[in-house]
Amino acid sequence: MAARMATTSTVVGLVSSSLSSSKKTSLNSGFLKSPVTARNPLRIAQASGGKFTCFERDWLRRDLNVIGFGLIGWLAPSSIPAINGKSLSGLFFESIGTELSHFPTGPGVTSQFWLWMVCWHLGLFLCLTFWQIGFKGRTEKYF
C-alpha cells in the first residue's frame, strides 16, 4: 500500500494543459478598424531594466514640510471653541481621557468618542491632502 502511494501518478486533465497559454485573445469592435490583440502589460519591457512598474518609484513624494504644516494647519482651526464653547480638538482629547479612565473596556458604540474621532481625523486627512496638492503643485509649477 505504501509503495503504491509513493509512486508518481498524473492527474487526469492536467497532462496536456499548459498554465501559460500562448494564444492571443483577439478583441473586435465595430469602432475599431482592425482587430486588436490583448497584451499583458507585465511582459512589456520598460526603461526600468525590463521590469514593469505601475507608478514612479517615488510616487508618494513625501515631504516633512507637508506633514508639519498640514498638522499645524489643522490643529489651529480645530482648536477654535465653536461647539458650545469647546473646540473639536478639545472634545476629541477629552473623550480620549474619558475612555482611558475605564481602560480595559473599549468605548461603547454610542460613545461620543467615535464622532469626535471620525470628525477630527477626517479634517486632518483632508488638510494633509490639500497641503500635499498645494505644496507639490507649487514646487512643480502646476500653478
Order of alpha helices (4+ residues) and beta strands (2+ residues): alpha-beta-beta-alpha-alpha-alpha
